């Protein structure tokens, strides 16, 4: 018999389902749509023995942390003992060793045979979590297999998906003696692998529901059970405002209607992406709520199907924000009472005297400033800053509790980082003592490190050789010792594929560029209209078209392309070439750089549905036109982040000259072009007005 390891195709799904079905007691539940999604993304490897599927390895790749996660590894009983598990893992390592840091998985502590296998393959235990099973002595062991790169376990602290559970879901989790159909649906939330990827929350309405329970014994048991689910801490007046808004979508005056509206309102204000329920009445409203608030109301099965998208996305929804509705300005004396009412955090114990003193001191400092962000004339956010030596201090950053809270917070942070960069500071320090847990997580995803009660981020612009990095960053290393291992690994070149370490450092200290990091580089064409929408979706007139905006609302986004030619790969640096049109002043030129984080290929309708949260595209106007009216036609989604709009657009003639100088092929950029690192650095330098090290 001949065997081979290949990526699964849709033709293999039935055989995969069969193997999973026979072993679901140990593998856990998994909806069929999740298997199909993984096949489309090339996230399932199979063993083919002659024409038989003898086993499969289902995994995910998280671009943000450059980590592989094993979901299932299973060999059909009749083919065990022949080394196929090792061969599947060998192929996974071979496929991803140049773009991932290693492999993560979770395994129950009582699965002794599996633990022997992971140990034999040289996985190391990195920690443990409580299992959701009934046995308190059983826990989940987190295993890690390193590809020889700095694994950054100390840096990547929390990349779990946040989901809020409907009270009905929690009630059924407490009592699994229910019908088989509902049992399977609910039990999916307790899958061991899912627990390592997801953090579940309850609303305050859940606590109220339990308080109303007349059965004292059951009420106390419920309270004990709820300790596993943190309660959302939401400003109560803000909940009432959202409840009023929801009446247009979710009418009704019964106690159940009011309770459901309150749960949805709390979840909207939390900024978390998912509300999990089996309530048909709530599920029917999923579409209008998603459109207005960017909250996804899903069943447990759908949550699992969408996890791969969620863990690769940034931890917020980058809604499209109209530049006509938003403004940024200094705090005026007449606005002082309004900001005190909105942003003083009485609920967390903040004293008004200290809050007022913070605002007053910022206004009084020569380098201090307090700015407010308004939507339609209403104040929705505030931040204040001042300068000292190499540090850009942010003593206060607050956002109103409403549906765009996450988006506005992270964009204000991005703007502050860019402000600190423009003032040539080496550090930005967020010193607000009343950040929410979600805001703290968002800061970590933006390259900040927690130091006691503050969050610090290093900033370094310019182009440097890897040999010079350790010396160039000695001041930053002194303040942020968590970066030391990463910088030492780059300096000592301990890893033959150290470009991933360099890529991570570039993102943590953006806009730093390491000139000899052999990260793949591409020039990708884009229509000027989409360039404006993607790279500057806040300003009424974008920076790309000659007007400097006060904010650039674009941390992460997506761009849709035809699947051919298929030349892009990830992770990568990209330069955006704005093609010709009849109205744009910045056209036929390279206008921006970004990082390419992920490439997804699949049917147009499916991909649009999964990425509609980005809010830039219209199905009929943009996507259906791209696929010439065929909804099932495959297209490609490019997920990119950390865009840097160039002050100097690089004309086509100049680009062609740089290509020629570096012995690259001439090109008119009708499709993506891979370029040398030296070419990228030269063009990047021209766009930013820098002088590259080799010039």
DOKOL-639463 format. One line per 2 residues: number of its first residue (from 1); their letters; for each residue x, y, z of C-alpha. Coordinates in steps of 0.5 Angstrom, whole numbers. Each point is the difference from the previous one (the first is absolute). Example, Ala and Ser with C-alpha at 12.3 -4.5 7.8 and 13.67 -1.06 7.14 Angstrom:
BEGIN
1 = as = 25,-9,16 ~ 2,7,-2 $
***
This chain:
BEGIN
1 = xx = 0,0,0 ~ 2,7,-2 $
3 = xx = -1,6,5 ~ 1,7,-1 $
5 = xx = -2,7,4 ~ -4,5,-4 $
7 = xx = -4,6,1 ~ -7,-2,1 $
9 = xx = -5,1,-6 ~ -8,1,1 $
11 = xx = 0,-7,-3 ~ 3,-3,6 $
13 = xx = -5,3,5 ~ -5,-6,0 $
15 = xx = 6,-4,2 ~ 3,5,5 $
17 = xx = -7,1,3 ~ -1,-8,1 $
19 = xx = 7,0,4 ~ -2,6,4 $
21 = xx = -7,-4,2 ~ 3,-6,2 $
23 = xx = 5,4,5 ~ -4,6,2 $
25 = xx = 0,-3,7 ~ 7,2,1 $
27 = xx = 1,6,-6 ~ -6,4,2 $
29 = xx = -6,3,-4 ~ 1,3,-6 $
31 = xx = -5,3,-5 ~ 1,-2,-7 $
33 = xx = 0,7,-3 ~ 7,1,4 $
35 = xx = 3,-6,-3 ~ -2,3,-7 $
37 = xx = 3,6,2 ~ 6,-3,2 $
39 = xx = 1,-4,-7 ~ -1,7,-4 $
41 = xx = 5,3,4 ~ 5,-6,0 $
43 = xx = 0,-1,7 ~ -1,-8,0 $
45 = xx = 5,-5,-2 ~ -2,-7,-2 $
47 = xx = 4,-7,0 ~ -2,-3,-7 $
49 = xx = 1,-8,0 ~ -1,-2,-7 $
51 = xx = -7,4,-1 ~ -2,-1,8 $
53 = xx = 0,6,5 ~ 4,-3,5 $
55 = xx = 0,6,5 ~ 0,8,0 $
57 = xx = 3,5,4 ~ -4,7,1 $
59 = xx = 3,6,2 ~ 0,8,-1 $
61 = xx = 5,5,-1 ~ 0,6,4 $
63 = xx = 3,6,-4 ~ 1,5,5 $
65 = xx = 4,-5,5 ~ 3,-4,-6 $
67 = xx = -3,-6,4 ~ -3,-7,-2 $
69 = xx = -5,-3,4 ~ -2,-7,0 $
71 = xx = -7,-2,0 ~ -1,-7,-2 $
73 = xx = 5,-5,-1 ~ -3,-7,-1 $
75 = xx = 2,-7,-4 ~ -5,-5,-2 $
77 = xx = 0,-6,5 ~ 2,-5,-6 $
79 = xx = 6,5,-2 ~ 3,1,7 $
81 = xx = 7,-2,2 ~ 3,2,-6 $
83 = xx = 3,6,1 ~ -5,5,-4 $
85 = xx = -1,5,6 ~ 7,1,0 $
87 = xx = 0,1,-8 ~ -6,5,1 $
89 = xx = 4,4,5 ~ 6,0,-4 $
91 = xx = -4,2,-6 ~ -3,6,4 $
93 = xx = 7,2,2 ~ 3,0,-7 $
95 = xx = -6,4,-3 ~ 1,6,6 $
97 = xx = 7,0,3 ~ 1,6,-4 $
99 = xx = -6,4,2 ~ -2,-3,7 $
101 = xx = 4,0,7 ~ -3,-6,2 $
103 = xx = -6,-5,1 ~ -5,1,6 $
105 = xx = -5,-5,2 ~ -4,-2,7 $
107 = xx = -1,-7,2 ~ -4,-3,6 $
109 = xx = 5,-2,6 ~ -3,-7,0 $
111 = xx = 1,-1,-7 ~ 6,-4,2 $
113 = xx = 2,-3,-7 ~ -1,6,-4 $
115 = xx = 5,4,5 ~ 5,-6,-1 $
117 = xx = -1,2,-7 ~ 1,7,0 $
119 = xx = 6,-1,5 ~ 3,-4,-5 $
121 = xx = 0,5,-6 ~ 3,5,5 $
123 = xx = -6,4,2 ~ 1,4,7 $
125 = xx = -5,1,5 ~ -1,8,0 $
127 = xx = -6,0,5 ~ -7,-2,2 $
129 = xx = -7,2,0 ~ -6,-3,4 $
131 = xx = -4,-5,-4 ~ -7,1,-1 $
133 = xx = -2,-7,2 ~ -3,-2,6 $
135 = xx = 7,-3,3 ~ 3,6,4 $
137 = xx = 7,-4,0 ~ 0,0,-8 $
139 = xx = 3,6,-3 ~ 3,2,-7 $
141 = xx = 7,0,-1 ~ 2,5,-5 $
143 = xx = 6,-3,-5 ~ 5,4,-4 $
145 = xx = 5,-2,-6 ~ 5,5,-1 $
147 = xx = 2,1,-7 ~ 7,3,3 $
149 = xx = -3,7,0 ~ -1,4,6 $
151 = xx = -7,-2,2 ~ -2,7,3 $
153 = xx = -5,-4,5 ~ 2,6,5 $
155 = xx = -2,5,-5 ~ -6,-3,-3 $
157 = xx = -4,0,6 ~ -8,-1,-2 $
159 = xx = -2,-1,-7 ~ -6,-4,2 $
161 = xx = -7,2,-3 ~ -5,3,4 $
163 = xx = -7,-2,0 ~ -6,2,4 $
165 = xx = -5,-6,2 ~ -8,1,0 $
167 = xx = -3,-2,7 ~ -3,-6,-3 $
169 = xx = 6,-3,-3 ~ 3,1,7 $
171 = xx = -6,-3,3 ~ 1,-6,-4 $
173 = xx = 7,-1,1 ~ -2,-1,8 $
175 = xx = -5,-5,-2 ~ 3,-5,-6 $
177 = xx = -6,-5,1 ~ -4,3,-6 $
179 = xx = -2,-3,-7 ~ 6,-3,-4 $
181 = xx = -1,6,-5 ~ 1,5,5 $
183 = xx = 5,-3,4 ~ 5,-1,-7 $
185 = xx = -1,8,-1 ~ 2,2,7 $
187 = xx = 5,-5,1 ~ 4,3,-6 $
189 = xx = 2,6,5 ~ 3,-5,5 $
191 = xx = 5,-3,-5 ~ 7,0,3 $
193 = xx = 3,3,-6 ~ -5,5,-1 $
195 = xx = 1,2,8 ~ 7,2,-2 $
197 = xx = -2,5,-5 ~ -6,3,3 $
199 = xx = -2,4,6 ~ -7,0,2 $
201 = xx = -4,6,3 ~ -6,1,3 $
203 = xx = -5,6,1 ~ -2,3,6 $
205 = xx = -7,-2,-2 ~ 2,-7,1 $
207 = xx = 1,2,7 ~ -7,3,1 $
209 = xx = -3,-6,-4 ~ 3,-4,6 $
211 = xx = -2,4,5 ~ -7,0,-2 $
213 = xx = 0,-8,1 ~ -4,-2,5 $
215 = xx = 3,-7,1 ~ 5,2,6 $
217 = xx = 5,-6,-2 ~ 0,1,-7 $
219 = xx = 1,7,1 ~ 7,-1,4 $
221 = xx = 2,-6,-5 ~ -1,5,-5 $
223 = xx = 4,5,3 ~ 6,-5,1 $
225 = xx = 0,-2,-7 ~ 0,7,-2 $
227 = xx = 7,1,3 ~ 3,-3,-7 $
229 = xx = -3,6,-4 ~ 2,7,1 $
231 = xx = -5,5,1 ~ 0,6,-5 $
233 = xx = 1,7,3 ~ -4,5,-4 $
235 = xx = -2,7,2 ~ -8,-1,2 $
237 = xx = -2,7,-3 ~ 3,-2,-7 $
239 = xx = -4,-7,0 ~ -6,4,0 $
241 = xx = 2,4,-6 ~ 1,-6,-4 $
243 = xx = -6,-3,3 ~ -4,6,-3 $
245 = xx = 3,-1,-7 ~ -1,-7,0 $
247 = xx = -8,1,0 ~ 0,1,-7 $
249 = xx = 3,-7,-1 ~ -2,-4,6 $
251 = xx = -7,3,2 ~ -4,-3,5 $
253 = xx = -2,1,7 ~ 0,-7,4 $
255 = xx = 5,-1,5 ~ 4,-5,-5 $
257 = xx = 0,6,-5 ~ 3,5,5 $
259 = xx = 5,-6,3 ~ 2,-2,-7 $
261 = xx = 1,8,-2 ~ 4,1,6 $
263 = xx = 5,-6,-2 ~ 1,2,-7 $
265 = xx = 1,8,2 ~ 5,-3,6 $
267 = xx = 4,-4,-6 ~ 0,6,-5 $
269 = xx = 3,5,5 ~ 5,-6,2 $
271 = xx = 3,1,-7 ~ 1,-8,0 $
273 = xx = -2,-3,-7 ~ -5,-6,2 $
275 = xx = -6,-1,4 ~ -1,-7,0 $
277 = xx = -8,-3,1 ~ -5,-5,-3 $
279 = xx = -6,5,1 ~ -3,0,-7 $
281 = xx = -3,7,2 ~ 7,3,1 $
283 = xx = 3,-4,-6 ~ -5,3,-5 $
285 = xx = 2,7,2 ~ 8,-2,-2 $
287 = xx = 0,4,-6 ~ -2,7,2 $
289 = xx = 4,0,6 ~ 6,-2,-4 $
291 = xx = -1,5,-5 ~ -1,6,6 $
293 = xx = 4,-3,5 ~ 5,-5,-3 $
295 = xx = -2,-5,6 ~ -1,-7,-3 $
297 = xx = -5,-4,3 ~ 2,-7,-1 $
299 = xx = -2,-7,2 ~ 5,-4,4 $
301 = xx = 2,-4,-7 ~ 1,6,-4 $
303 = xx = 4,3,5 ~ 5,-6,-1 $
305 = xx = 0,1,-7 ~ 2,7,0 $
307 = xx = 5,-1,5 ~ 6,0,-5 $
309 = xx = -2,7,-2 ~ -1,3,7 $
311 = xx = 7,-2,2 ~ 3,3,-6 $
313 = xx = -3,6,0 ~ 2,6,5 $
315 = xx = -4,0,6 ~ -5,5,-2 $
317 = xx = -5,2,-6 ~ 3,5,-5 $
319 = xx = -7,3,-2 ~ 0,5,-5 $
321 = xx = 0,7,3 ~ -2,6,-4 $
323 = xx = 4,6,0 ~ -6,4,-1 $
325 = xx = -2,-2,7 ~ 6,0,4 $
327 = xx = 5,6,2 ~ 6,1,5 $
329 = xx = 1,6,4 ~ 3,3,6 $
331 = xx = -5,0,6 ~ -3,6,1 $
333 = xx = -2,3,7 ~ -7,0,-2 $
335 = xx = 0,-8,-1 ~ 3,-1,7 $
337 = xx = -6,-2,3 ~ -2,-5,-5 $
339 = xx = 6,-4,0 ~ 0,0,7 $
341 = xx = -7,-3,0 ~ 2,-5,-6 $
343 = xx = 7,-2,3 ~ 1,0,7 $
345 = xx = 0,-7,2 ~ -4,0,7 $
347 = xx = -2,-7,-1 ~ 8,-2,1 $
349 = xx = 1,4,6 ~ 3,6,-4 $
351 = xx = 0,7,4 ~ -2,6,-3 $
353 = xx = 5,4,3 ~ 6,-4,-3 $
355 = xx = -4,-1,-7 ~ -1,8,0 $
357 = xx = 8,1,2 ~ 2,-5,-6 $
359 = xx = -4,4,-5 ~ 2,7,3 $
361 = xx = 8,-2,0 ~ 0,-2,-7 $
363 = xx = -3,6,-2 ~ 5,4,4 $
365 = xx = 6,-3,-3 ~ 4,3,-5 $
367 = xx = 0,-7,-4 ~ -7,-2,2 $
369 = xx = -6,-1,-3 ~ -7,-3,1 $
371 = xx = -4,-1,-7 ~ -7,-3,-1 $
373 = xx = -3,-4,-5 ~ -7,2,-2 $
375 = xx = -5,-4,-5 ~ -6,4,-3 $
377 = xx = 2,6,5 ~ 0,-5,6 $
379 = xx = 6,-2,5 ~ 2,-7,-1 $
381 = xx = 7,0,2 ~ 5,4,4 $
383 = xx = 8,-1,1 ~ 5,4,3 $
385 = xx = 8,0,-1 ~ 6,4,2 $
387 = xx = 8,-1,-2 ~ 6,-1,4 $
389 = xx = 7,-2,-3 ~ -1,-6,-4 $
391 = xx = -7,-2,3 ~ -7,2,-3 $
393 = xx = -5,0,6 ~ -7,-2,0 $
395 = xx = -3,1,7 ~ -7,-1,-3 $
397 = xx = -4,-3,-5 ~ -7,-1,0 $
399 = xx = -6,-3,-5 ~ -7,1,1 $
401 = xx = -3,-7,1 ~ -4,-1,-6 $
403 = xx = 0,-5,-7 ~ 7,4,-3 $
405 = xx = 3,0,7 ~ 6,-5,-2 $
407 = xx = 1,3,-7 ~ 1,7,3 $
409 = xx = 4,-3,5 ~ 5,-3,-4 $
411 = xx = 0,5,-5 ~ 2,5,5 $
413 = xx = 5,-4,2 ~ 3,-1,-7 $
415 = xx = 0,8,-1 ~ 3,1,7 $
417 = xx = 6,-5,-2 ~ 1,4,-7 $
419 = xx = -1,7,4 ~ 6,-3,5 $
421 = xx = 4,-2,-7 ~ -1,7,-3 $
423 = xx = 3,3,7 ~ 6,-5,-1 $
425 = xx = -1,-3,7 ~ 2,-7,1 $
427 = xx = -6,-2,5 ~ -7,1,1 $
429 = xx = -3,-2,7 ~ -7,0,1 $
431 = xx = -1,1,7 ~ -8,0,1 $
433 = xx = -1,-4,6 ~ -7,-1,-2 $
435 = xx = 0,-4,-6 ~ -4,-6,-1 $
437 = xx = 2,-7,-1 ~ -2,0,-7 $
439 = xx = 4,7,-1 ~ 6,-3,3 $
441 = xx = 0,-6,-4 ~ 0,4,-6 $
443 = xx = 6,4,2 ~ 4,-6,0 $
445 = xx = -2,-2,-7 ~ 2,7,-2 $
447 = xx = 7,-2,3 ~ -1,3,7 $
449 = xx = 3,-3,6 ~ -3,0,7 $
451 = xx = 5,3,5 ~ -4,0,7 $
453 = xx = -5,5,-1 ~ 2,3,-7 $
455 = xx = 1,-3,-7 ~ 6,2,-4 $
457 = xx = 2,-1,-8 ~ 6,2,-3 $
459 = xx = 0,4,-6 ~ 6,-1,-6 $
461 = xx = 0,3,-7 ~ 5,-1,-5 $
463 = xx = 4,-5,-3 ~ 5,-5,3 $
465 = xx = 4,-6,-1 ~ -1,-6,4 $
467 = xx = 7,1,3 ~ -1,7,2 $
469 = xx = -7,-2,4 ~ 3,-1,7 $
471 = xx = 4,6,0 ~ -5,4,-3 $
473 = xx = -6,-2,5 ~ 4,0,6 $
475 = xx = -4,6,3 ~ -7,-4,-1 $
477 = xx = 3,-7,2 ~ 2,4,7 $
479 = xx = -7,2,1 ~ -4,-6,-3 $
481 = xx = 4,-6,2 ~ -5,-5,-3 $
483 = xx = 3,2,-7 ~ 7,-3,2 $
485 = xx = -1,-7,-2 ~ -3,2,-7 $
487 = xx = 6,5,-1 ~ 5,-5,2 $
489 = xx = -2,-5,-4 ~ 0,5,-6 $
491 = xx = 7,2,2 ~ 3,-7,1 $
493 = xx = -4,-2,-6 ~ -1,-7,4 $
495 = xx = -6,-2,-5 ~ 1,-1,-8 $
497 = xx = -7,3,-1 ~ 1,6,5 $
499 = xx = -4,4,-5 ~ -6,-2,4 $
501 = xx = 3,3,6 ~ 2,7,-4 $
503 = xx = -7,0,-2 ~ -3,0,7 $
505 = xx = 5,5,2 ~ -2,5,-6 $
507 = xx = -7,-1,2 ~ 1,1,8 $
509 = xx = 4,6,-2 ~ -3,3,-6 $
511 = xx = 2,3,-5 ~ 7,-3,1 $
513 = xx = 3,-4,-6 ~ 5,-5,0 $
515 = xx = 3,1,-7 ~ 3,-7,0 $
517 = xx = -6,-4,3 ~ -2,-4,-6 $
519 = xx = -7,1,1 ~ -4,-2,-7 $
521 = xx = -1,7,-3 ~ -6,2,-5 $
523 = xx = -2,6,-4 ~ -8,-1,-1 $
525 = xx = -4,4,-4 ~ -7,3,3 $
527 = xx = -5,5,-3 ~ 1,7,3 $
529 = xx = -7,0,2 ~ 1,-6,4 $
531 = xx = 7,3,3 ~ -4,6,3 $
533 = xx = -5,-5,3 ~ 5,-5,3 $
535 = xx = 6,4,2 ~ -4,6,2 $
537 = xx = -8,-1,2 ~ -1,6,5 $
539 = xx = 3,6,-3 ~ -5,4,-5 $
541 = xx = 6,0,-5 ~ 5,-5,1 $
543 = xx = 8,1,1 ~ 1,-4,-6 $
545 = xx = -4,6,-4 ~ 4,5,2 $
547 = xx = -3,2,7 ~ 3,-1,7 $
549 = xx = -5,-4,4 ~ 0,1,8 $
551 = xx = -2,-8,0 ~ 1,-6,-4 $
553 = xx = -5,-5,1 ~ 3,-6,-2 $
555 = xx = 4,-5,4 ~ -2,-6,-4 $
557 = xx = -4,-1,-6 ~ -1,-5,-6 $
559 = xx = 0,1,-7 ~ -3,-4,-5 $
561 = xx = 3,-3,-7 ~ 0,-5,-5 $
563 = xx = 3,-7,2 ~ 5,1,-6 $
565 = xx = 6,1,-1 ~ 1,-3,7 $
567 = xx = 7,3,2 ~ -1,3,7 $
569 = xx = 2,-4,6 ~ 0,2,8 $
571 = xx = 2,2,4 ~ 3,6,-5 $
573 = xx = 1,7,0 ~ -4,4,-6 $
575 = xx = 0,6,-4 ~ -6,3,-3 $
577 = xx = 0,2,-7 ~ -6,5,-1 $
579 = xx = -2,-1,-7 ~ -3,5,-5 $
581 = xx = -7,3,0 ~ -3,6,-2 $
583 = xx = -1,4,6 ~ 6,-1,5 $
585 = xx = 6,4,1 ~ 4,-6,3 $
587 = xx = 0,-5,-6 ~ 4,-4,-4 $
589 = xx = 5,0,7 ~ 2,-4,6 $
591 = xx = -4,4,5 ~ 1,-5,7 $
593 = xx = 3,-6,3 ~ -3,-5,4 $
595 = xx = 1,-7,3 ~ -4,-6,-3 $
597 = xx = -2,-5,5 ~ -5,-5,-3 $
599 = xx = -2,-2,-7 ~ -7,-3,0 $
601 = xx = -3,-4,-6 ~ -7,-2,-1 $
603 = xx = -7,1,-3 ~ -1,8,-1 $
605 = xx = -7,0,4 ~ 3,-4,6 $
607 = xx = 6,4,1 ~ -4,6,-1 $
609 = xx = -5,-2,6 ~ 6,-2,4 $
611 = xx = 4,7,-1 ~ -6,5,0 $
613 = xx = 2,2,7 ~ 5,5,-4 $
615 = xx = -5,4,-2 ~ 3,3,-7 $
617 = xx = -3,-5,-5 ~ -7,0,-3 $
619 = xx = -2,-7,-3 ~ -3,2,-6 $
621 = xx = 4,6,-2 ~ 7,-3,2 $
623 = xx = 0,-7,1 ~ -5,-3,-5 $
625 = xx = 3,5,-5 ~ 7,-3,1 $
627 = xx = -3,-7,-1 ~ -4,2,-6 $
629 = xx = -7,-2,3 ~ 2,-7,2 $
631 = xx = -1,0,8 ~ 4,-7,0 $
633 = xx = 6,2,-4 ~ 6,-1,5 $
635 = xx = 4,7,2 ~ 6,2,4 $
637 = xx = 0,4,6 ~ 6,3,2 $
639 = xx = 0,2,8 ~ 5,6,1 $
641 = xx = 2,4,6 ~ 4,6,3 $
643 = xx = 0,4,-7 ~ 4,6,0 $
645 = xx = -2,5,-5 ~ 6,3,-4 $
647 = xx = 1,8,0 ~ 3,-1,-7 $
649 = xx = -4,-4,-5 ~ 5,-4,-4 $
651 = xx = -1,1,-8 ~ 0,-6,-4 $
653 = xx = 6,3,-4 ~ 4,0,6 $
655 = xx = -3,-7,2 ~ 3,-2,-6 $
657 = xx = 6,3,1 ~ 1,-3,6 $
659 = xx = -2,-7,-2 ~ 6,1,-6 $
661 = xx = 5,2,5 ~ -1,-6,4 $
663 = xx = 0,-5,-6 ~ -8,-1,1 $
665 = xx = -5,-2,-6 ~ -3,6,-3 $
667 = xx = -8,1,2 ~ -6,4,-1 $
669 = xx = -3,-4,6 ~ -6,-3,-3 $
671 = xx = 1,-5,6 ~ 4,-1,6 $
673 = xx = 7,0,-1 ~ 5,-3,5 $
675 = xx = 6,4,1 ~ 7,0,3 $
677 = xx = 1,2,7 ~ 5,5,-2 $
679 = xx = -5,3,-5 ~ -6,0,5 $
681 = xx = 5,4,5 ~ 2,5,-5 $
683 = xx = -7,2,-2 ~ -2,0,7 $
685 = xx = 5,5,1 ~ -2,4,-6 $
687 = xx = -7,0,3 ~ 2,3,7 $
689 = xx = 5,4,-2 ~ 5,-4,3 $
691 = xx = 7,-2,-2 ~ 1,-7,-1 $
693 = xx = 7,-3,4 ~ 2,-2,-7 $
695 = x = 0,6,-4 $
***
